[in-house]
Amino acid sequence: MTQDRIIIFDTTLRDGEQSPGNSMNLEEKLLVADALDAMGVDIIEAGFAMASNGDFEAVHAIAKRIKHSVVCSLARAKVADIERAAEALKPAKQPRIHTFMSTSPIHLKYQFRMEEDEVLDLIASTVKLARKFTDNVEWSAMDATRTGIDYLCKAMETAIKAGATTVNVPDTVGYTVPDEYYTIISAIKNRVPNIDKAIISTHCQNDLGLATANSLAAVRAGARQIECTINGIGERAGNTALEEVVMAIHTRKDLYPFATNIKTDHIMRLSRLVTSVTGQQVQNNKAIVGANAFAHESGIHQDGVLKHAGTYEIMTPESVGLTRSNLVMGKHSGRHAFKDKIKDLGFELGDNALEEAFARFKDLADKKKDIYDEDIIALVDARTVSKSDPIQFSALKVVCGTIGEQTAELTLLINGKSQTVKVEGVGSVDATFKAIKTLVPHEAKLKLYQVHGVTQGTDAQAEVTVRLADDTRIINGHGSDTDTLVASAKAYIDALCRLQVARKDIEDIAT
């Protein structure tokens, strides 16, 4: 690697996915992994193989199919973890094992109850073990930014001597600030005697809203790998956002004379895909990928942009893959035009998936006069209801308003049998969800109900996310329709189906 290139390490599928409500099934993880590979991400952290059988299977499946990116699995400083990671990564063309251990006094005293010398011995032995399986080993000093610099440098030196080719300096609790982080990275670069044998990496949490700024400060100090996630998703306040650091480097070459392998015109596609599979919407004023990122309402701004886009736009919408077309398709559009539009939007669909998406498009065109790019993206990203799903939406009639009872009359296909119920509720959504629970009794609790308009206008599709939680896990369900209540019912049913798949030992839901 040349000194002017920054390695992009994406941990959307590990750190991003482990945040409550962001869990993805295997099919969704493979979709995201394929898109990351096509985007040019250098390293995909596919999961934590030891965490569960599901995580192991996901890492293994991603390792089998990724063509270009390095595939990585996280592992604690434990023999079983490292061996499990190595087993999951066996099919990978380019595997990496990422192992870690805390180094801060507060972690060692209260969480691990270990002395510093014991930790150094553990670092040496576990990194050496990982090197037996691959020559690409990353070691992370968890809570590095609250670790004394002398000990941190000693830990880094130990890891590199044992065979680590990348050493990571995580701001695990989002505690540091740019000037301080720059000083820490500079000290490691200048004081660790064997640092020339490893790449310095940065992994910043966003608890103080400084993850991107800290990561860029680290790059200026000598770090050459940035760990990040799409849309900045992750634990607590999230991680460094991939789109932010990549576009900062892309836009400010005067301060960051570096390059990445990222195809920046894939950014919006990845952002929308991750939003679709997690249900975690991006706020309108989010940098780079928010709905308002390239919107100009001020008269002065509009005047300037009309005269010359560079007056108020520091990057072009096209550079991040944002299309500017308005009305794109209609009910008279044929398969060929639809296929071309799908390709223009950056999707690659097989024949069966294309036919299913085209059928959904035709259904939508019968309801909605104006079809926009965002509508097409929502159709393609939507989870296709499987005929094998035990619960399927059939029909919904709602009575609502301020006069009289507010009811939902719902028909579902449950294990192939049509069942109908009419239920009263406190509002139309409450009545609809109560109707579902009446037909499909369950103990899961509703943790999130979120509605998002795909486009503007009263006939816009509604995208709804429903988050359900039982004793063992949290699951998101998604639904879209021009009728918000229908979309809501579909999202709730989707969550129930996913919950049942996740709990293979659940009893038959048929009454």
C-alpha positions in Angstrom: 0.0 0.0 0.0 1.3 3.5 -0.9 1.4 6.1 1.8 -1.1 8.3 0.1 -4.0 5.7 0.2 -6.5 5.3 3.0 -7.9 1.9 3.7 -11.6 1.8 4.3 -12.7 -0.8 6.8 -16.4 -1.1 6.9 -18.0 -2.6 10.1 -21.7 -2.0 9.2 -22.3 -5.8 9.4 -20.6 -6.1 12.8 -20.5 -3.0 15.0 -23.4 -1.4 13.0 -25.6 -4.5 13.1 -25.1 -5.2 16.9 -27.0 -2.0 17.8 -30.5 -2.7 19.1 -33.0 -3.0 16.3 -30.4 -3.1 13.5 -30.1 -6.9 13.3 -30.2 -8.3 9.8 -31.0 -11.8 8.5 -28.5 -13.7 6.3 -30.2 -12.6 3.1 -29.9 -8.9 4.1 -26.3 -9.3 5.2 -25.4 -10.8 1.9 -27.1 -7.9 0.0 -25.1 -5.4 2.0 -21.9 -7.3 1.7 -22.2 -7.5 -2.1 -22.9 -3.8 -2.3 -19.9 -3.0 -0.1 -17.7 -5.2 -2.3 -19.0 -3.5 -5.5 -18.4 0.0 -3.9 -14.7 -0.7 -3.4 -14.6 -1.2 0.4 -11.1 -2.6 1.3 -12.2 -4.7 4.3 -15.6 -5.9 5.3 -16.0 -6.9 8.9 -18.6 -9.5 8.4 -19.4 -10.3 12.0 -18.4 -11.8 15.3 -18.2 -15.5 14.5 -18.2 -16.6 18.1 -21.3 -14.6 19.1 -23.8 -17.0 17.7 -24.4 -19.7 15.1 -26.1 -17.1 13.0 -23.1 -14.8 13.1 -20.8 -17.7 12.2 -23.0 -18.7 9.3 -23.1 -15.1 8.1 -19.3 -14.7 8.2 -18.9 -18.0 6.4 -21.4 -17.2 3.7 -19.9 -13.7 3.1 -16.4 -15.2 3.0 -17.6 -17.6 0.3 -19.0 -15.0 -2.1 -16.9 -11.8 -1.8 -14.8 -11.3 -4.8 -12.5 -8.3 -4.0 -12.7 -7.1 -0.4 -10.8 -8.6 2.5 -13.4 -10.4 4.8 -12.8 -10.0 8.5 -14.2 -11.6 11.7 -13.9 -10.1 15.1 -12.6 -12.3 18.0 -11.9 -11.7 21.6 -8.5 -12.5 23.0 -9.6 -16.1 23.6 -8.4 -19.3 21.9 -12.0 -20.4 21.2 -12.9 -17.1 19.6 -9.9 -17.0 17.3 -10.4 -20.6 16.2 -14.0 -20.0 15.5 -13.2 -16.9 13.5 -10.6 -18.9 11.5 -13.1 -21.6 10.7 -15.8 -19.1 9.5 -13.2 -17.4 7.3 -11.9 -20.5 5.6 -13.6 -19.9 2.2 -12.4 -16.3 2.0 -10.0 -15.3 -0.7 -8.5 -12.7 1.6 -9.3 -13.4 5.3 -8.5 -11.2 8.3 -8.8 -12.0 12.0 -9.5 -9.0 14.2 -8.7 -9.7 17.8 -8.9 -7.2 20.7 -8.2 -6.6 24.4 -8.9 -3.7 26.7 -5.9 -1.6 27.8 -7.5 1.2 29.9 -7.0 1.2 33.7 -10.8 1.3 34.3 -11.5 -1.7 32.1 -8.6 -3.8 33.5 -9.5 -3.0 37.1 -13.3 -3.4 37.0 -14.1 -5.5 34.0 -11.2 -7.9 33.4 -9.5 -7.8 36.8 -6.1 -8.2 35.2 -2.7 -6.6 35.7 -0.9 -4.8 32.8 1.8 -7.5 32.4 -0.8 -10.2 32.2 -2.6 -8.4 29.4 0.7 -8.0 27.5 1.2 -11.8 27.7 -2.4 -12.4 26.6 -1.9 -10.0 23.6 1.2 -11.8 22.5 -0.2 -15.3 22.8 -3.5 -14.6 21.0 -2.0 -12.6 18.2 0.5 -15.4 17.6 -2.4 -17.9 17.5 -4.3 -15.7 15.0 -1.2 -15.6 12.8 -1.2 -19.4 12.5 -4.4 -19.1 10.5 -3.7 -15.9 8.4 -0.9 -13.4 7.8 -3.5 -10.6 8.0 -4.2 -10.0 11.7 -5.5 -6.8 13.2 -5.2 -6.1 16.9 -7.3 -3.5 18.8 -6.6 -1.8 22.1 -10.2 -1.5 23.4 -10.7 1.9 25.2 -7.4 3.1 23.9 -8.2 6.7 24.3 -8.4 6.3 28.1 -5.2 4.3 28.3 -1.9 5.9 29.4 0.3 6.5 26.4 3.3 4.6 27.7 1.3 1.5 28.2 -0.6 1.9 25.0 2.7 2.1 23.0 4.0 -1.0 24.8 0.8 -2.9 24.0 1.1 -1.9 20.3 4.7 -3.0 20.2 3.8 -6.3 21.7 1.0 -6.9 19.2 3.2 -6.1 16.2 6.0 -8.2 17.5 3.6 -11.1 17.8 2.5 -10.7 14.2 -0.2 -8.0 14.0 -0.1 -6.2 10.6 -2.7 -3.6 11.7 -3.0 -2.0 15.1 -6.2 -0.2 15.9 -6.7 2.7 18.3 -10.4 2.6 19.2 -12.2 5.5 20.9 -14.5 2.9 22.3 -16.7 5.2 24.4 -16.5 8.3 22.1 -14.5 10.2 24.7 -11.6 11.8 22.8 -11.5 15.1 20.8 -9.5 15.8 17.6 -6.5 17.5 19.1 -6.0 14.8 21.7 -6.6 12.0 19.2 -4.0 13.5 16.9 -1.5 13.5 19.8 -2.2 9.9 20.6 -1.8 8.7 17.0 1.4 10.8 16.6 2.9 9.3 19.8 2.2 5.8 18.5 3.7 6.6 15.2 6.8 8.1 16.8 7.4 6.0 19.9 6.5 2.4 18.9 9.8 1.1 17.6 8.3 -1.5 15.2 5.4 0.6 13.9 6.8 0.5 10.4 5.7 -3.1 10.2 2.0 -2.3 10.8 -0.7 0.0 9.6 -2.3 2.3 12.2 -6.1 2.2 12.3 -8.8 4.4 13.8 -12.2 3.4 15.1 -14.2 6.2 16.6 -17.6 6.1 18.3 -19.8 9.2 18.0 -21.0 9.8 21.6 -19.8 13.5 21.4 -20.6 13.9 17.7 -16.8 13.9 16.9 -16.3 10.5 15.2 -15.6 11.9 11.8 -13.5 14.8 13.0 -11.4 12.5 15.2 -10.9 10.0 12.3 -9.7 12.7 10.0 -7.4 14.1 12.7 -5.9 10.6 13.0 -5.3 10.4 9.3 -3.3 13.7 9.4 -1.3 12.2 12.3 -0.4 9.1 10.3 -3.3 6.6 10.5 -3.9 4.9 7.2 -7.0 2.8 8.0 -10.4 4.2 8.9 -13.1 2.0 10.5 -16.6 3.2 9.8 -20.2 2.2 8.9 -22.8 3.2 6.3 -25.0 6.1 7.7 -22.8 6.0 10.9 -25.0 3.3 12.5 -23.7 1.4 15.5 -23.6 1.1 19.3 -25.1 4.0 21.2 -24.6 7.2 19.1 -23.0 5.2 16.3 -19.7 5.1 14.5 -17.7 7.2 12.1 -19.9 7.5 8.9 -18.2 6.1 5.9 -19.8 8.6 3.6 -18.6 11.5 5.7 -14.9 10.6 5.9 -14.7 9.4 2.3 -16.3 12.6 0.9 -14.2 14.8 3.2 -11.1 13.2 1.8 -12.5 13.5 -1.7 -13.5 17.1 -1.4 -10.6 18.6 0.7 -7.5 17.3 -1.2 -5.7 20.4 0.0 -5.8 19.1 3.6 -6.1 15.4 2.9 -3.9 14.5 -0.1 -5.0 10.9 0.0 -7.1 8.5 -2.1 -9.5 5.7 -1.3 -10.8 2.8 -3.4 -14.4 3.9 -2.8 -16.6 4.5 -5.8 -18.4 7.5 -4.4 -21.3 7.3 -6.8 -22.4 4.1 -4.9 -22.8 6.1 -1.6 -26.6 6.9 -1.9 -27.3 3.3 -3.0 -25.6 1.9 0.1 -27.2 4.4 2.4 -30.7 3.5 1.1 -30.0 -0.2 1.2 -28.9 -0.1 4.8 -31.9 2.1 5.7 -34.1 -0.4 4.0 -32.8 -3.5 5.8 -32.4 -1.9 9.3 -35.4 0.4 9.2 -33.2 3.1 10.8 -34.0 6.3 8.8 -31.4 8.9 8.1 -32.3 12.4 9.5 -33.1 15.0 6.9 -30.0 17.1 7.8 -27.6 14.2 7.8 -24.4 15.1 6.0 -24.0 13.7 2.5 -27.0 11.3 2.5 -29.8 13.3 4.2 -32.8 14.5 2.2 -31.7 18.1 2.7 -28.0 17.6 1.9 -28.4 19.1 -1.6 -31.6 21.1 -1.0 -31.6 24.9 -1.1 -34.5 26.9 0.3 -33.0 30.2 1.0 -33.6 32.7 -1.8 -29.9 33.8 -1.7 -28.7 30.2 -1.9 -31.1 29.4 -4.7 -30.0 32.4 -6.7 -26.4 31.5 -6.3 -26.9 27.8 -7.2 -28.9 28.7 -10.3 -26.0 31.0 -11.5 -23.3 28.5 -10.6 -23.7 25.3 -8.5 -20.3 25.8 -6.9 -21.5 28.9 -5.0 -23.2 26.8 -2.4 -22.5 23.2 -3.3 -19.1 21.9 -2.4 -19.7 18.5 -4.1 -22.1 17.5 -6.8 -25.2 15.3 -6.1 -24.0 13.0 -8.9 -20.7 12.4 -7.1 -22.5 10.5 -4.3 -24.9 8.8 -6.7 -27.9 11.1 -6.2 -30.1 11.2 -9.3 -31.9 14.4 -10.2 -34.6 13.0 -12.5 -38.2 13.7 -11.3 -41.0 11.8 -13.0 -39.5 8.7 -14.4 -42.1 6.0 -15.1 -45.8 5.5 -15.5 -48.4 2.8 -15.8 -47.8 2.5 -19.5 -44.0 1.8 -19.1 -42.9 -1.6 -20.2 -40.4 -4.1 -19.0 -37.5 -2.8 -21.1 -37.9 0.7 -19.8 -38.2 -0.6 -16.2 -35.1 -2.7 -16.6 -33.1 0.3 -18.0 -34.3 2.4 -15.0 -33.3 -0.3 -12.5 -29.8 -0.4 -14.1 -29.5 3.4 -14.1 -30.3 3.4 -10.3 -27.4 1.0 -9.7 -29.3 -2.3 -9.2 -28.5 -5.7 -10.6 -31.5 -8.0 -10.5 -31.9 -11.6 -11.8 -34.8 -12.4 -14.1 -37.0 -13.6 -11.3 -36.3 -10.7 -9.0 -36.8 -8.3 -11.9 -40.2 -9.8 -12.7 -41.3 -9.5 -9.1 -40.2 -5.9 -8.9 -41.9 -5.1 -12.2 -45.2 -6.6 -10.9 -44.9 -4.5 -7.8 -44.2 -1.5 -10.0 -47.4 -2.1 -12.1 -49.5 -2.4 -8.9 -48.1 0.9 -7.6 -48.6 2.6 -11.0 -52.3 1.7 -10.8 -52.6 3.6 -7.5 -50.0 6.4 -7.9 -49.9 8.7 -10.9 -46.4 10.0 -10.6 -43.6 7.4 -10.1 -40.2 8.8 -8.9 -36.8 7.2 -8.6 -37.3 6.9 -4.8 -40.5 4.9 -5.5 -38.5 2.5 -7.7 -35.8 2.1 -5.1 -38.4 1.4 -2.4 -39.9 -1.3 -4.6 -36.6 -3.0 -5.3 -35.3 -2.7 -1.7 -38.6 -4.0 -0.3 -38.6 -7.5 1.2 -40.6 -9.8 -1.1 -43.3 -11.7 0.8 -42.5 -15.4 0.6 -45.4 -17.8 -0.1 -43.9 -19.8 2.7 -44.4 -17.1 5.2 -46.9 -18.4 7.8 -48.7 -15.0 8.1 -49.7 -13.1 5.0 -51.6 -9.8 4.6 -54.9 -10.2 2.7 -57.2 -7.2 3.4 -57.8 -4.3 5.7 -60.8 -2.0 6.3 -60.5 0.8 8.9 -63.0 3.2 10.4 -61.4 6.2 12.1 -61.9 9.8 13.0 -63.5 11.7 15.9 -67.0 10.4 15.6 -68.0 6.8 16.6 -65.9 3.8 17.1 -62.4 3.4 15.6 -62.1 -0.1 14.2 -60.0 -2.3 12.0 -61.4 -5.3 10.1 -58.4 -7.4 9.1 -58.1 -10.5 7.0 -54.9 -12.6 7.2 -53.8 -15.9 5.6 -52.5 -17.9 8.5 -50.8 -21.1 7.4 -52.8 -20.9 4.2 -56.2 -20.4 6.0 -58.1 -17.1 5.7 -59.1 -15.6 9.0 -60.9 -12.3 9.7 -61.5 -10.3 12.8 -62.9 -6.8 13.6 -61.4 -5.0 16.6 -61.9 -1.6 18.2 -58.8 0.5 19.2 -57.6 3.9 20.4 -57.0 5.1 16.9 -56.6 3.3 13.6 -53.1 2.1 14.1 -53.9 0.7 17.5 -57.0 -1.0 16.2 -54.9 -2.5 13.3 -52.2 -3.9 15.5 -54.7 -5.2 18.0 -56.4 -7.0 15.2 -53.1 -8.7 14.2 -52.5 -9.7 17.8 -56.0 -11.2 18.0 -55.5 -13.4 15.0 -51.9 -14.2 15.9 -51.5 -14.2 19.7 -48.0 -13.5 20.8 -46.0 -12.0 23.7 -43.7 -9.7 21.7 -43.7 -6.1 22.7 -43.8 -3.1 20.3 -40.6 -1.1 20.7 -40.8 1.2 17.6 -43.4 2.3 15.1 -41.9 4.6 12.5 -43.4 6.0 9.3 -41.4 7.5 6.5 -42.8 9.1 3.3 -40.8 7.9 0.2 -41.6 11.0 -1.8 -43.6 14.2 -1.5 -47.4 14.4 -2.1 -50.5 12.9 -0.6 -50.2 9.8 -2.8 -46.6 9.1 -1.7 -45.7 5.6 -0.6 -45.3 5.2 3.1 -42.4 3.1 4.3 -43.1 1.7 7.8 -40.8 0.1 10.3 -42.1 -1.9 13.2 -39.7 -3.2 15.9 -40.8 -6.1 18.1 -38.9 -7.6 21.0 -39.4 -10.9 22.9 -37.3 -12.4 25.7 -34.4 -13.3 23.4 -34.1 -10.8 20.5 -35.2 -7.6 18.8 -36.5 -7.8 15.2 -37.4 -5.1 12.7 -40.2 -5.5 10.2 -40.8 -3.4 7.1 -43.8 -2.6 4.9 -44.6 -0.1 2.1 -47.8 0.9 0.5 -49.6 4.0 -0.7 -51.9 3.5 2.3 -50.1 4.1 5.5 -52.3 1.7 7.5 -51.8 -1.1 5.0 -48.0 -0.4 5.1 -48.2 -0.5 8.9 -50.0 -3.9 8.9 -47.5 -5.3 6.5 -44.6 -4.1 8.6 -46.0 -5.6 11.8 -46.7 -9.0 10.0 -43.2 -8.9 8.5 -41.7 -8.5 12.0 -43.8 -11.4 13.3 -42.6 -13.6 10.5 -39.0 -12.7 11.1 -39.4 -13.3 14.8 -40.8 -16.8 14.1 -38.0 -17.6 11.8 -35.5 -16.4 14.4 -37.1 -18.6 17.0 -37.1 -22.0 15.3 -38.5 -23.6 18.4 -41.7 -21.4 18.5 -45.0 -23.2 18.6 -47.2 -23.3 15.6 -49.1 -20.0 15.5 -52.2 -21.6 14.0 -55.0 -21.8 16.5 
